[in-house]
Amino acid sequence: MYNILSYTAWSMNKFKAYGLIHLVLFLGGLLISFCYAYYLRYSSEKKTNKILFGCGIFLLLSEIYKQLFYTYYLHAGTYPYWIFPFQLCSIPMYLCLIIPFVKKEKLKQGIYNFMASFNLMGGFIAFLEPSGLIHEYITLTAHAFIWHMLLIFIGLLIIFTGHAEKQLKDFNQAALLYLSFCFIAFMINLLLFNVSDGSINMFFIGPAKSSLIVFKQICNYSVLLSSIIYIVGNCLAAGLFYFIGYKIKK
């Protein structure tokens, strides 16, 4: 496996945040995502779900590559638990794969609203603070940039096709899903805390200290306080994206 993956281990010099390469990739990807999502604005729900399912397949295959690369090429066969695929920006991989098969309308609407708010917000934030996107290998950097730009495309597509943000009060559905995912992430953190030597921190809500800027300073005082501020902050930021999407839809 190491030998196979070595053929894709193309090293690169990490470019600077907000340098020319970062801005070209971000703004160029944003323009393409916006235009293509707008072009598809009249898609039926069935067609939209097929597109989302296709995005889910791509995300799944690229995530499998990432997991293998980190495990066998970078860590000599030892699994680095901190890359376990259950961060906020990992969730669309699962949701896009199941959305065509969800029959309960209220749940499906909640998934649409979640991806058009929390995941759309997550995609934008990743580009605004791109330290987690820029790696020492071309494939990992390409994976991170394409992944998060795809989150933006998915959010815009759902907004432009009118399948999300039909009423302001429906944001409650997205927030409830987010809190449910937070609970699952926290349980994963607890179950794998010892075996991961405390390195696993899905959704950055503990019990391990957050590695995120600002929040890692708060963790020096209280991990619980950092987690509460982080969760509330995400809800407020996603709510803002939801409100903007609602206005665009109108």
Disulfide bonds with the S-S distance in Angstrom:
none
